[in-house]
Amino acid sequence: MVVNRLLAFAQDSTQRSDLEDDLKSHALHILRSLTHDSGLAQDIFPYLRVLLNLCLENFNSAKWSVRNASLQLFGKILLSVFSKKIHSK
């Protein structure tokens, strides 16, 4: 699935250039968009734990673009998880 490939890009810790940081931040932004899409909610749900861990790991990145993308993804994950709990009551 596409999510696995994006996760591989976002989890790659062997950054050798600024270009690769751009790839990592773009992957995180795409994952955020996928997480936000309600039509994909059931497909993305099994990945939420991995995505959450990925966000937390990237909060320590030396690159602002990666930290920013991780924070945005983190926000979408929290919104997704808590909105499901609120709507299920």
N, CA, C and O atoms as a GROMACS GRO file, in nm:
protein
  356
    1MET      N    1   0.083  -0.118   0.000
    1MET     CA    2   0.000   0.000   0.000
    1MET      C    3   0.088   0.125   0.000
    1MET      O    4   0.204   0.122   0.042
    2VAL      N    5   0.033   0.230  -0.046
    2VAL     CA    6   0.104   0.358  -0.054
    2VAL      C    7   0.149   0.404   0.083
    2VAL      O    8   0.257   0.462   0.097
    3VAL      N    9   0.068   0.379   0.185
    3VAL     CA   10   0.102   0.423   0.320
    3VAL      C   11   0.234   0.360   0.364
    3VAL      O   12   0.316   0.428   0.427
    4ASN      N   13   0.256   0.235   0.334
    4ASN     CA   14   0.383   0.169   0.371
    4ASN      C   15   0.502   0.238   0.307
    4ASN      O   16   0.606   0.255   0.371
    5ARG      N   17   0.489   0.276   0.184
    5ARG     CA   18   0.600   0.343   0.114
    5ARG      C   19   0.625   0.481   0.173
    5ARG      O   20   0.740   0.521   0.192
    6LEU      N   21   0.517   0.555   0.203
    6LEU     CA   22   0.532   0.686   0.265
    6LEU      C   23   0.594   0.674   0.404
    6LEU      O   24   0.677   0.757   0.443
    7LEU      N   25   0.554   0.572   0.479
    7LEU     CA   26   0.614   0.549   0.610
    7LEU      C   27   0.763   0.521   0.597
    7LEU      O   28   0.842   0.567   0.680
    8ALA      N   29   0.802   0.446   0.497
    8ALA     CA   30   0.944   0.417   0.476
    8ALA      C   31   1.022   0.546   0.451
    8ALA      O   32   1.132   0.564   0.505
    9PHE      N   33   0.966   0.635   0.370
    9PHE     CA   34   1.033   0.764   0.346
    9PHE      C   35   1.040   0.846   0.475
    9PHE      O   36   1.144   0.905   0.505
   10ALA      N   37   0.931   0.849   0.550
   10ALA     CA   38   0.924   0.932   0.670
   10ALA      C   39   1.007   0.875   0.785
   10ALA      O   40   1.051   0.950   0.872
   11GLN      N   41   1.030   0.744   0.786
   11GLN     CA   42   1.106   0.682   0.893
   11GLN      C   43   1.255   0.673   0.863
   11GLN      O   44   1.333   0.639   0.952
   12ASP      N   45   1.294   0.702   0.743
   12ASP     CA   46   1.434   0.690   0.705
   12ASP      C   47   1.519   0.788   0.786
   12ASP      O   48   1.503   0.910   0.774
   13SER      N   49   1.606   0.735   0.868
   13SER     CA   50   1.690   0.821   0.953
   13SER      C   51   1.829   0.843   0.894
   13SER      O   52   1.914   0.903   0.960
   14THR      N   53   1.853   0.797   0.774
   14THR     CA   54   1.984   0.814   0.712
   14THR      C   55   1.982   0.936   0.620
   14THR      O   56   2.008   0.925   0.500
   15GLN      N   57   1.950   1.050   0.676
   15GLN     CA   58   1.943   1.174   0.599
   15GLN      C   59   2.085   1.216   0.559
   15GLN      O   60   2.172   1.237   0.644
   16ARG      N   61   2.105   1.228   0.431
   16ARG     CA   62   2.237   1.265   0.381
   16ARG      C   63   2.240   1.403   0.316
   16ARG      O   64   2.347   1.455   0.285
   17SER      N   65   2.125   1.462   0.295
   17SER     CA   66   2.121   1.594   0.232
   17SER      C   67   1.990   1.663   0.266
   17SER      O   68   1.897   1.601   0.316
   18ASP      N   69   1.985   1.791   0.237
   18ASP     CA   70   1.862   1.867   0.258
   18ASP      C   71   1.749   1.814   0.171
   18ASP      O   72   1.632   1.822   0.209
   19LEU      N   73   1.782   1.762   0.055
   19LEU     CA   74   1.681   1.708  -0.035
   19LEU      C   75   1.606   1.593   0.032
   19LEU      O   76   1.485   1.581   0.015
   20GLU      N   77   1.677   1.510   0.106
   20GLU     CA   78   1.613   1.398   0.173
   20GLU      C   79   1.524   1.445   0.286
   20GLU      O   80   1.422   1.382   0.314
   21ASP      N   81   1.559   1.554   0.352
   21ASP     CA   82   1.470   1.611   0.452
   21ASP      C   83   1.341   1.659   0.387
   21ASP      O   84   1.233   1.645   0.444
   22ASP      N   85   1.353   1.714   0.267
   22ASP     CA   86   1.233   1.754   0.195
   22ASP      C   87   1.146   1.633   0.165
   22ASP      O   88   1.024   1.640   0.177
   23LEU      N   89   1.207   1.523   0.126
   23LEU     CA   90   1.133   1.400   0.099
   23LEU      C   91   1.061   1.353   0.225
   23LEU      O   92   0.944   1.312   0.219
   24LYS      N   93   1.129   1.358   0.338
   24LYS     CA   94   1.070   1.316   0.465
   24LYS      C   95   0.952   1.407   0.503
   24LYS      O   96   0.847   1.357   0.542
   25SER      N   97   0.970   1.537   0.492
   25SER     CA   98   0.862   1.628   0.528
   25SER      C   99   0.745   1.616   0.432
   25SER      O  100   0.630   1.626   0.473
   26HIS      N  101   0.773   1.594   0.303
   26HIS     CA  102   0.664   1.574   0.206
   26HIS      C  103   0.586   1.446   0.238
   26HIS      O  104   0.464   1.444   0.230
   27ALA      N  105   0.657   1.341   0.273
   27ALA     CA  106   0.590   1.216   0.310
   27ALA      C  107   0.501   1.237   0.431
   27ALA      O  108   0.389   1.186   0.436
   28LEU      N  109   0.550   1.312   0.530
   28LEU     CA  110   0.469   1.340   0.649
   28LEU      C  111   0.346   1.422   0.614
   28LEU      O  112   0.238   1.398   0.667
   29HIS      N  113   0.361   1.519   0.525
   29HIS     CA  114   0.246   1.601   0.484
   29HIS      C  115   0.144   1.518   0.408
   29HIS      O  116   0.023   1.536   0.426
   30ILE      N  117   0.190   1.428   0.324
   30ILE     CA  118   0.095   1.341   0.252
   30ILE      C  119   0.024   1.248   0.349
   30ILE      O  120  -0.097   1.227   0.336
   31LEU      N  121   0.097   1.194   0.445
   31LEU     CA  122   0.034   1.109   0.547
   31LEU      C  123  -0.070   1.188   0.626
   31LEU      O  124  -0.175   1.134   0.662
   32ARG      N  125  -0.041   1.314   0.654
   32ARG     CA  126  -0.138   1.400   0.722
   32ARG      C  127  -0.264   1.415   0.637
   32ARG      O  128  -0.376   1.405   0.689
   33SER      N  129  -0.248   1.437   0.509
   33SER     CA  130  -0.364   1.450   0.420
   33SER      C  131  -0.445   1.322   0.415
   33SER      O  132  -0.568   1.326   0.415
   34LEU      N  133  -0.377   1.209   0.411
   34LEU     CA  134  -0.447   1.080   0.411
   34LEU      C  135  -0.523   1.058   0.541
   34LEU      O  136  -0.633   1.004   0.542
   35THR      N  137  -0.462   1.099   0.652
   35THR     CA  138  -0.526   1.086   0.782
   35THR      C  139  -0.650   1.174   0.792
   35THR      O  140  -0.747   1.138   0.857
   36HIS      N  141  -0.645   1.288   0.727
   36HIS     CA  142  -0.755   1.384   0.731
   36HIS      C  143  -0.872   1.342   0.644
   36HIS      O  144  -0.985   1.384   0.669
   37ASP      N  145  -0.849   1.261   0.543
   37ASP     CA  146  -0.954   1.222   0.448
   37ASP      C  147  -1.048   1.120   0.511
   37ASP      O  148  -1.008   1.008   0.541
   38SER      N  149  -1.172   1.160   0.532
   38SER     CA  150  -1.268   1.072   0.598
   38SER      C  151  -1.298   0.946   0.517
   38SER      O  152  -1.336   0.843   0.574
   39GLY      N  153  -1.283   0.952   0.385
   39GLY     CA  154  -1.307   0.835   0.301
   39GLY      C  155  -1.202   0.726   0.320
   39GLY      O  156  -1.224   0.611   0.285
   40LEU      N  157  -1.087   0.764   0.374
   40LEU     CA  158  -0.978   0.668   0.396
   40LEU      C  159  -0.963   0.630   0.543
   40LEU      O  160  -0.870   0.559   0.579
   41ALA      N  161  -1.054   0.676   0.627
   41ALA     CA  162  -1.040   0.658   0.772
   41ALA      C  163  -1.020   0.512   0.812
   41ALA      O  164  -0.934   0.481   0.894
   42GLN      N  165  -1.098   0.422   0.754
   42GLN     CA  166  -1.085   0.281   0.791
   42GLN      C  167  -0.953   0.221   0.743
   42GLN      O  168  -0.897   0.133   0.808
   43ASP      N  169  -0.904   0.270   0.630
   43ASP     CA  170  -0.777   0.218   0.578
   43ASP      C  171  -0.657   0.271   0.657
   43ASP      O  172  -0.557   0.201   0.671
   44ILE      N  173  -0.668   0.392   0.709
   44ILE     CA  174  -0.558   0.454   0.782
   44ILE      C  175  -0.557   0.413   0.929
   44ILE      O  176  -0.451   0.412   0.992
   45PHE      N  177  -0.672   0.379   0.984
   45PHE     CA  178  -0.683   0.349   1.126
   45PHE      C  179  -0.578   0.249   1.178
   45PHE      O  180  -0.521   0.273   1.284
   46PRO      N  181  -0.550   0.139   1.107
   46PRO     CA  182  -0.448   0.044   1.158
   46PRO      C  183  -0.307   0.104   1.168
   46PRO      O  184  -0.221   0.049   1.237
   47TYR      N  185  -0.284   0.215   1.100
   47TYR     CA  186  -0.151   0.277   1.100
   47TYR      C  187  -0.136   0.387   1.205
   47TYR      O  188  -0.027   0.441   1.221
   48LEU      N  189  -0.241   0.420   1.276
   48LEU     CA  190  -0.237   0.535   1.366
   48LEU      C  191  -0.129   0.523   1.473
   48LEU      O  192  -0.063   0.622   1.506
   49ARG      N  193  -0.110   0.404   1.528
   49ARG     CA  194  -0.007   0.387   1.631
   49ARG      C  195   0.133   0.412   1.573
   49ARG      O  196   0.215   0.480   1.635
   50VAL      N  197   0.158   0.358   1.456
   50VAL     CA  198   0.289   0.378   1.391
   50VAL      C  199   0.307   0.527   1.357
   50VAL      O  200   0.415   0.582   1.375
   51LEU      N  201   0.202   0.589   1.307
   51LEU     CA  202   0.209   0.731   1.273
   51LEU      C  203   0.234   0.817   1.396
   51LEU      O  204   0.311   0.912   1.391
   52LEU      N  205   0.168   0.784   1.506
   52LEU     CA  206   0.189   0.858   1.629
   52LEU      C  207   0.333   0.846   1.677
   52LEU      O  208   0.394   0.946   1.714
   53ASN      N  209   0.387   0.727   1.676
   53ASN     CA  210   0.528   0.708   1.715
   53ASN      C  211   0.622   0.783   1.622
   53ASN      O  212   0.721   0.841   1.667
   54LEU      N  213   0.590   0.782   1.494
   54LEU     CA  214   0.671   0.855   1.396
   54LEU      C  215   0.673   1.004   1.428
   54LEU      O  216   0.778   1.068   1.422
   55CYS      N  217   0.557   1.058   1.460
   55CYS     CA  218   0.550   1.200   1.496
   55CYS      C  219   0.638   1.231   1.616
   55CYS      O  220   0.717   1.325   1.614
   56LEU      N  221   0.624   1.150   1.720
   56LEU     CA  222   0.700   1.173   1.842
   56LEU      C  223   0.850   1.165   1.816
   56LEU      O  224   0.927   1.245   1.870
   57GLU      N  225   0.893   1.071   1.735
   57GLU     CA  226   1.035   1.058   1.703
   57GLU      C  227   1.086   1.179   1.625
   57GLU      O  228   1.200   1.223   1.645
   58ASN      N  229   1.004   1.233   1.537
   58ASN     CA  230   1.046   1.344   1.452
   58ASN      C  231   1.037   1.480   1.519
   58ASN      O  232   1.083   1.579   1.462
   59PHE      N  233   0.979   1.486   1.639
   59PHE     CA  234   0.978   1.614   1.710
   59PHE      C  235   1.120   1.658   1.745
   59PHE      O  236   1.143   1.776   1.772
   60ASN      N  237   1.214   1.565   1.746
   60ASN     CA  238   1.354   1.596   1.778
   60ASN      C  239   1.439   1.621   1.655
   60ASN      O  240   1.560   1.637   1.667
   61SER      N  241   1.380   1.625   1.539
   61SER     CA  242   1.457   1.645   1.416
   61SER      C  243   1.528   1.780   1.418
   61SER      O  244   1.478   1.878   1.472
   62ALA      N  245   1.645   1.782   1.357
   62ALA     CA  246   1.720   1.907   1.345
   62ALA      C  247   1.655   2.000   1.242
   62ALA      O  248   1.682   2.120   1.242
   63LYS      N  249   1.572   1.947   1.157
   63LYS     CA  250   1.510   2.024   1.049
   63LYS      C  251   1.372   2.074   1.089
   63LYS      O  252   1.287   1.995   1.131
   64TRP      N  253   1.350   2.204   1.076
   64TRP     CA  254   1.222   2.262   1.108
   64TRP      C  255   1.110   2.203   1.022
   64TRP      O  256   1.001   2.178   1.072
   65SER      N  257   1.136   2.179   0.895
   65SER     CA  258   1.032   2.128   0.806
   65SER      C  259   0.980   1.992   0.852
   65SER      O  260   0.861   1.963   0.840
   66VAL      N  261   1.068   1.910   0.904
   66VAL     CA  262   1.029   1.777   0.952
   66VAL      C  263   0.953   1.790   1.084
   66VAL      O  264   0.851   1.723   1.103
   67ARG      N  265   1.001   1.875   1.175
   67ARG     CA  266   0.929   1.897   1.301
   67ARG      C  267   0.790   1.953   1.276
   67ARG      O  268   0.693   1.910   1.339
   68ASN      N  269   0.780   2.048   1.184
   68ASN     CA  270   0.652   2.110   1.151
   68ASN      C  271   0.555   2.008   1.092
   68ASN      O  272   0.439   2.001   1.133
   69ALA      N  273   0.601   1.930   0.997
   69ALA     CA  274   0.516   1.828   0.934
   69ALA      C  275   0.471   1.725   1.037
   69ALA      O  276   0.357   1.679   1.034
   70SER      N  277   0.561   1.689   1.128
   70SER     CA  278   0.527   1.593   1.234
   70SER      C  279   0.421   1.649   1.328
   70SER      O  280   0.329   1.578   1.368
   71LEU      N  281   0.434   1.776   1.362
   71LEU     CA  282   0.336   1.839   1.450
   71LEU      C  283   0.199   1.846   1.384
   71LEU      O  284   0.097   1.824   1.448
   72GLN      N  285   0.196   1.878   1.255
   72GLN     CA  286   0.069   1.884   1.183
   72GLN      C  287   0.004   1.745   1.174
   72GLN      O  288  -0.117   1.732   1.193
   73LEU      N  289   0.084   1.644   1.147
   73LEU     CA  290   0.032   1.507   1.143
   73LEU      C  291  -0.018   1.465   1.281
   73LEU      O  292  -0.123   1.403   1.292
   74PHE      N  293   0.057   1.498   1.383
   74PHE     CA  294   0.018   1.467   1.521
   74PHE      C  295  -0.119   1.527   1.553
   74PHE      O  296  -0.204   1.460   1.612
   75GLY      N  297  -0.140   1.652   1.514
   75GLY     CA  298  -0.268   1.717   1.537
   75GLY      C  299  -0.383   1.646   1.467
   75GLY      O  300  -0.491   1.630   1.524
   76LYS      N  301  -0.361   1.602   1.344
   76LYS     CA  302  -0.465   1.530   1.269
   76LYS      C  303  -0.495   1.395   1.332
   76LYS      O  304  -0.610   1.351   1.335
   77ILE      N  305  -0.390   1.328   1.383
   77ILE     CA  306  -0.411   1.198   1.448
   77ILE      C  307  -0.495   1.216   1.574
   77ILE      O  308  -0.590   1.141   1.597
   78LEU      N  309  -0.460   1.315   1.656
   78LEU     CA  310  -0.537   1.339   1.777
   78LEU      C  311  -0.682   1.373   1.744
   78LEU      O  312  -0.774   1.323   1.809
   79LEU      N  313  -0.702   1.456   1.645
   79LEU     CA  314  -0.837   1.492   1.603
   79LEU      C  315  -0.913   1.368   1.556
   79LEU      O  316  -1.031   1.351   1.589
   80SER      N  317  -0.846   1.284   1.482
   80SER     CA  318  -0.909   1.161   1.431
   80SER      C  319  -0.948   1.068   1.545
   80SER      O  320  -1.060   1.016   1.547
   81VAL      N  321  -0.858   1.046   1.639
   81VAL     CA  322  -0.883   0.954   1.749
   81VAL      C  323  -0.993   1.008   1.841
   81VAL      O  324  -1.086   0.935   1.876
   82PHE      N  325  -0.983   1.134   1.880
   82PHE     CA  326  -1.080   1.188   1.974
   82PHE      C  327  -1.215   1.216   1.911
   82PHE      O  328  -1.316   1.208   1.980
   83SER      N  329  -1.220   1.247   1.783
   83SER     CA  330  -1.349   1.268   1.719
   83SER      C  331  -1.425   1.136   1.709
   83SER      O  332  -1.547   1.133   1.718
   84LYS      N  333  -1.353   1.025   1.689
   84LYS     CA  334  -1.416   0.893   1.685
   84LYS      C  335  -1.476   0.861   1.823
   84LYS      O  336  -1.588   0.808   1.831
   85LYS      N  337  -1.404   0.891   1.930
   85LYS     CA  338  -1.452   0.862   2.064
   85LYS      C  339  -1.573   0.948   2.099
   85LYS      O  340  -1.666   0.900   2.163
   86ILE      N  341  -1.572   1.073   2.058
   86ILE     CA  342  -1.683   1.163   2.088
   86ILE      C  343  -1.808   1.119   2.011
   86ILE      O  344  -1.918   1.118   2.066
   87HIS      N  345  -1.792   1.084   1.883
   87HIS     CA  346  -1.905   1.046   1.801
   87HIS      C  347  -1.961   0.908   1.837
   87HIS      O  348  -2.076   0.878   1.806
   88SER      N  349  -1.880   0.825   1.903
   88SER     CA  350  -1.927   0.690   1.937
   88SER      C  351  -2.009   0.688   2.066
   88SER      O  352  -2.070   0.586   2.096
   89LYS      N  353  -2.010   0.797   2.142
   89LYS     CA  354  -2.088   0.802   2.267
   89LYS      C  355  -2.234   0.826   2.241
   89LYS      O  356  -2.313   0.833   2.335
   0.00000   0.00000   0.00000
